Amino acid sequence: AADAERDKATAMYDSGKVVDAIPLLEAWLQKHPNDLQIKEHFAWALYIKATTLTDKNERMQLQAQSHSLALALQKAGDKSQILELLLSQPTDGSIVRYSDKAAINSILQEAENAFSNGDFEKAKTGYQKALELDPKNYEASLYYSDVLFRQGQYDAAEKSFGDTIKLNPYRETAYRYLADVLVANGKKERARAQYINAVIAEPYNRLTQMGLEKWLSQQSQEMHFIKLHDRATVGPDKHSLHLDPSLEQDSPDKMAWMTYGLCRMMWQEKEYKKAFPNAGAYRHSLKEEADCLGKMVQVAREMQKGGDKSQPFTDTELNELAHVIDKGFLQPFVLINRADPGIVQDYEAYRAANGSTMRAYLDQYMLPSTSKASSAAPVKPASPRPVEYKVAGVRTLPMTHKIGSWAVFSP
């Protein structure tokens, strides 16, 4: 009987009736306070309910309660994507605005309330009405498309998401959700292409990473990611160089990293002004990082026997970097794998001029195809996409990012 109560609460939550599930989830937690999965469901459901309230103080109370539960889950060892999203959400009563036009925003809010209660037909009607008033509203188009997917109308959802993408090809969400449709419809390779499109659109968005992580897990596939650990750093005075003491004296690896560090020092002293004469204060740039990494590998190779590229370095990460350079992917590598607050400022200009190279890096190197066939037999889920991915990926406010420590593909 106890399991039946839990199953009922979970089934209602998974069906999309998140708000309606709150009493059942709460009742179960009163008897089983250590059930982390149900506690996470309850925390998310409270946050979703808060978005349906018109009174700011009431929203703040529910957001605070949800956040408190999230902190408890974190302390208990929960490391899920949903928890990460919960911890990133506001507690000041803020809610998502879907349009600058009050009438459209109200329609979409009502539709979202219907969606949160699992009434997909009513929600779809609201999204359609909003689109009639504003055909270029990205959220209305996105949410309408997603309801089609939830109702199992995969072909219609695929076309509709394509229309959403046209409204703003530089937002990642529609690519990511189109990929979910394609996976459900057995089109694995096309889904992979859409996840790549999502990364190209917004490589520094944490939600892009979450979607990709989910897909990689579903496909039992690993990403080819190179984490290059710095073994040479420039001191705060910009005139001192600190090398990893484990580097062997006079080894190619040590000389390579010394070259990298000295190059970075020169950029901070004078090369930045030469490269960016009209810029203000110094910042780390794509040009600098690509220049210094390139020189690092060049010096390491010069110290090898006759500059033979086939000779491996002692540093395995350096070997990987050399391979990236040989493939012509140094700049995409810097923008994805070495991103920091300075480097990310160069991304949009690089994408505009070299989008095909960025795509090739992701397609051929980071996320290579593991299937010879372009599609597979459809594997339709027994139930719609778990509610957390739908709601979490679209309905939440923007997350707070920490570029460098979270760089989108960092392990």
C-alpha positions in Angstrom: 0.0 0.0 0.0 2.8 2.4 0.8 4.5 1.8 -2.5 1.2 2.4 -4.2 1.0 5.9 -2.6 4.5 6.7 -3.9 3.8 5.3 -7.3 0.6 7.5 -7.5 2.5 10.6 -6.6 5.3 9.8 -9.1 2.9 9.0 -11.9 1.1 12.3 -11.5 4.4 14.2 -11.4 5.7 12.4 -14.5 2.5 12.9 -16.4 3.0 16.7 -16.3 0.5 17.4 -13.5 3.3 18.8 -11.4 1.3 21.2 -9.3 -1.5 18.7 -8.7 1.1 16.2 -7.4 2.2 18.5 -4.6 -0.3 17.2 -1.9 0.7 13.6 -2.7 4.4 14.3 -2.7 4.1 16.2 0.6 2.1 13.4 2.2 4.7 10.8 1.2 7.5 13.0 2.5 5.9 13.4 5.9 6.1 9.6 6.3 9.4 9.2 4.4 11.5 12.3 4.9 14.7 10.7 3.6 13.3 9.8 0.1 15.5 12.1 -1.9 13.9 11.5 -5.2 10.4 12.5 -3.9 12.0 15.4 -2.1 13.5 16.6 -5.3 10.2 16.2 -7.1 8.5 18.2 -4.3 11.0 21.0 -4.5 10.6 21.3 -8.2 6.8 21.2 -8.0 6.8 24.0 -5.4 9.0 26.1 -7.7 6.7 25.5 -10.6 3.6 26.4 -8.5 5.3 29.6 -7.6 5.5 30.6 -11.3 1.7 30.3 -11.5 1.0 32.7 -8.6 0.2 36.4 -9.2 1.1 37.6 -5.7 4.8 38.3 -5.5 5.0 37.6 -1.7 3.4 34.2 -2.2 5.8 33.5 -5.0 8.7 34.4 -2.8 7.5 32.1 0.0 7.3 29.1 -2.3 10.6 29.9 -4.0 12.2 30.1 -0.6 10.7 26.8 0.5 11.9 25.2 -2.8 15.4 26.6 -2.3 15.6 25.4 1.3 14.7 21.9 0.1 17.3 22.1 -2.6 20.0 23.0 -0.1 19.0 20.0 2.0 19.2 17.8 -1.1 22.6 19.2 -1.9 23.8 18.5 1.7 22.5 14.9 1.4 24.6 14.3 -1.7 22.1 15.0 -4.6 24.0 16.0 -7.7 21.3 15.9 -10.3 20.7 18.4 -13.1 17.4 19.3 -11.6 19.0 20.2 -8.3 21.5 22.4 -10.1 18.7 24.2 -11.8 16.8 24.6 -8.6 19.8 26.1 -6.8 20.2 28.6 -9.7 16.7 30.0 -9.5 15.7 33.2 -7.8 14.1 33.5 -4.4 13.0 37.2 -4.8 9.6 36.4 -6.4 10.9 37.0 -10.0 9.2 35.1 -12.8 9.8 34.6 -16.5 8.4 37.3 -18.9 7.4 35.9 -22.2 6.7 39.1 -24.0 7.1 42.9 -23.6 3.4 43.1 -24.6 1.2 42.7 -21.5 -1.7 41.0 -23.3 0.6 38.3 -24.9 2.5 37.8 -21.7 -0.8 37.2 -19.8 -2.0 34.7 -22.4 1.3 32.8 -22.3 1.3 32.9 -18.5 -2.2 31.3 -18.4 -1.0 28.7 -21.0 2.0 27.9 -18.8 -0.3 27.5 -15.8 -2.3 25.0 -17.8 0.8 23.2 -18.9 2.0 23.0 -15.2 -1.3 21.4 -14.4 -1.0 18.9 -17.2 -3.8 20.4 -19.3 -1.9 20.3 -22.6 -4.9 21.0 -24.9 -5.6 24.2 -23.0 -2.0 25.1 -23.0 -1.7 24.5 -26.8 -4.7 26.7 -27.4 -3.1 29.5 -25.4 0.2 29.2 -27.4 -1.7 29.3 -30.7 -3.5 32.4 -29.6 -0.3 34.1 -28.6 1.2 33.2 -32.0 -1.8 34.7 -33.8 -1.1 38.0 -32.0 2.7 37.8 -32.4 3.9 35.2 -35.0 7.5 36.0 -34.1 7.2 35.2 -30.4 9.9 32.5 -29.8 8.5 31.2 -26.6 5.0 30.8 -28.0 6.3 28.9 -31.0 8.7 26.8 -28.8 6.0 25.8 -26.3 3.5 25.0 -28.9 6.0 22.7 -30.6 6.8 21.0 -27.4 3.1 20.2 -26.7 2.9 18.5 -30.1 5.9 16.4 -29.0 4.3 15.5 -25.7 1.1 14.4 -27.5 3.2 12.1 -29.7 2.8 14.1 -32.9 6.5 13.7 -33.8 6.4 14.8 -37.4 4.4 17.9 -36.7 6.6 18.7 -33.8 9.7 18.3 -35.9 8.4 20.8 -38.5 7.1 23.2 -35.8 10.5 23.3 -34.0 12.1 24.0 -37.4 9.9 27.1 -37.6 10.9 28.1 -34.1 14.6 27.9 -35.0 14.0 30.2 -38.0 12.8 32.9 -35.5 16.1 33.0 -33.8 18.9 30.6 -34.9 21.2 31.8 -32.2 19.1 30.4 -29.3 19.9 26.8 -28.3 16.6 25.6 -26.9 14.7 24.7 -30.1 17.6 22.8 -31.4 17.8 20.8 -28.2 14.1 20.0 -28.1 14.1 19.1 -31.8 16.8 16.7 -31.0 14.6 15.0 -28.4 11.9 14.6 -31.0 14.3 13.0 -33.4 15.6 10.6 -30.8 12.1 9.6 -30.0 11.4 9.1 -33.7 14.5 6.9 -34.2 16.5 9.5 -36.1 19.7 9.2 -34.0 22.2 10.9 -36.4 19.9 13.8 -37.1 19.5 14.3 -33.4 23.2 14.4 -33.0 23.4 17.1 -35.6 20.8 19.2 -33.7 22.7 18.9 -30.4 25.8 20.2 -32.3 23.6 23.1 -33.6 22.6 23.9 -30.0 26.3 24.1 -29.0 27.1 26.3 -31.9 24.2 28.6 -31.0 25.1 28.9 -27.3 28.2 27.1 -26.3 28.4 28.8 -22.9 24.9 28.1 -21.8 24.8 25.5 -19.0 21.5 24.2 -20.3 23.2 23.3 -23.6 25.6 21.1 -21.7 22.8 19.5 -19.7 20.9 18.5 -22.8 24.1 17.1 -24.3 25.0 15.2 -21.2 21.5 13.6 -21.2 21.8 12.6 -24.8 25.3 11.1 -24.4 24.1 9.1 -21.4 21.1 7.8 -23.5 23.4 6.8 -26.3 26.0 5.3 -24.0 28.5 7.5 -25.7 31.4 9.6 -24.3 32.5 13.0 -25.6 36.1 13.4 -26.8 37.1 16.3 -24.5 40.6 17.5 -23.9 41.2 19.1 -20.6 44.5 20.9 -20.8 45.8 21.6 -17.3 47.9 24.7 -17.1 51.5 24.0 -16.1 52.8 27.5 -16.6 51.2 30.7 -15.2 52.1 34.4 -15.2 52.3 36.0 -11.8 50.1 38.9 -10.8 53.0 41.3 -11.5 52.9 40.2 -15.1 56.8 39.8 -15.0 57.2 36.5 -13.2 56.5 33.0 -14.5 55.6 30.0 -12.4 56.2 26.5 -13.8 54.9 23.2 -12.5 57.7 21.7 -10.4 57.0 18.2 -11.7 58.2 19.1 -15.2 61.5 17.4 -15.9 64.5 19.7 -16.4 65.4 20.4 -20.1 62.5 18.1 -21.2 60.5 19.1 -24.3 57.4 19.3 -22.1 59.1 21.9 -19.7 60.4 24.0 -22.6 57.0 23.9 -24.3 55.2 25.1 -21.2 57.9 27.7 -20.5 57.3 29.0 -24.1 53.6 29.2 -23.4 54.1 31.1 -20.2 56.6 33.6 -21.8 54.2 34.1 -24.7 51.4 34.9 -22.3 53.6 37.3 -20.5 54.5 39.1 -23.8 50.9 39.4 -24.7 50.1 41.1 -21.4 53.1 43.4 -21.7 52.8 44.6 -25.4 51.3 42.2 -27.9 47.7 42.8 -26.8 48.0 46.5 -27.7 49.4 45.6 -31.1 46.6 43.2 -31.9 43.9 45.4 -30.5 45.1 49.0 -30.8 41.6 50.5 -30.2 40.8 48.3 -27.2 40.9 49.4 -23.6 42.3 47.3 -20.8 44.0 44.0 -21.4 41.9 40.8 -21.7 42.7 37.3 -22.5 41.8 36.7 -26.2 41.4 33.9 -28.7 44.3 35.4 -30.7 46.6 35.2 -27.7 45.6 31.7 -26.5 45.9 30.3 -30.1 49.2 32.0 -30.6 50.7 30.7 -27.3 49.4 27.2 -27.6 50.7 27.0 -31.2 54.2 28.2 -30.2 54.2 25.7 -27.3 53.6 22.7 -29.5 56.1 24.1 -32.1 58.9 24.3 -29.5 58.1 20.9 -28.2 58.4 19.4 -31.6 61.6 21.2 -32.4 63.1 19.5 -29.4 62.0 16.1 -30.6 64.2 14.0 -32.7 64.4 15.9 -36.0 61.0 17.5 -35.4 59.3 14.1 -36.0 55.6 14.6 -35.4 55.3 10.8 -34.7 57.4 11.1 -31.6 55.0 11.4 -28.6 55.5 13.9 -25.8 55.7 12.8 -22.2 52.7 15.0 -21.5 49.7 13.2 -22.9 47.6 16.4 -22.9 50.3 18.0 -25.1 50.0 15.1 -27.5 46.2 15.7 -27.8 46.8 19.4 -28.4 49.3 18.6 -31.1 46.7 16.4 -32.8 44.1 19.1 -32.6 46.5 21.6 -34.2 47.3 19.1 -37.0 43.6 18.8 -37.7 43.2 22.5 -38.1 41.0 22.9 -35.0 43.1 25.1 -32.7 40.8 28.0 -32.6 37.6 26.0 -32.0 39.5 24.1 -29.3 40.4 27.4 -27.6 36.8 28.7 -27.8 35.3 25.5 -26.4 37.9 23.9 -24.2 39.8 27.0 -22.9 36.9 29.4 -22.5 37.2 32.2 -20.0 35.6 35.6 -19.6 38.0 37.2 -22.1 38.0 34.5 -24.7 34.2 34.2 -24.9 34.0 37.7 -26.2 35.6 36.5 -29.4 33.1 33.7 -30.1 30.4 35.4 -32.1 32.9 37.0 -34.5 34.6 33.7 -35.0 31.4 31.8 -35.5 30.3 34.4 -38.2 33.5 34.0 -40.1 34.4 30.3 -39.4 31.1 28.5 -38.5 32.0 25.5 -40.7 35.2 25.0 -38.9 33.5 25.1 -35.5 30.9 22.6 -36.8 33.6 20.3 -38.1 35.4 20.3 -34.8 32.3 19.3 -32.9 31.2 16.8 -35.6 34.5 15.1 -36.4 36.4 15.5 -33.1 34.3 16.1 -30.0 31.1 14.3 -30.9 32.0 11.9 -33.7 29.3 9.7 -35.1 29.2 6.2 -33.7 26.6 4.9 -36.2 27.1 4.1 -39.9 23.4 4.4 -40.5 21.7 7.7 -40.7 18.7 6.5 -38.7 17.6 3.7 -36.5 14.3 2.0 -35.7 12.1 4.3 -33.7 12.3 3.8 -30.0 9.2 5.6 -28.6 9.2 6.2 -24.9 6.4 4.7 -22.8 5.6 8.1 -21.5 6.5 11.7 -22.6 9.8 13.2 -21.9 10.3 13.5 -18.1 8.7 16.7 -17.0 11.9 18.1 -15.5 13.7 18.3 -18.8 10.8 20.1 -20.4 10.1 22.5 -17.6 13.7 22.9 -16.5 15.1 23.5 -19.9 12.5 26.1 -21.0 10.6 27.6 -18.2 13.3 28.6 -15.7 15.0 32.0 -15.5 18.6 32.2 -16.9 21.1 30.4 -14.8 24.1 32.2 -13.2 27.2 31.1 -15.0 30.8 31.1 -13.8 32.8 31.0 -17.0 36.1 29.2 -16.5 35.1 27.0 -13.6 32.1 25.7 -15.4 33.3 26.1 -19.0 30.5 24.4 -20.9 32.3 21.1 -21.6 34.5 20.9 -18.5 34.3 17.5 -16.8 
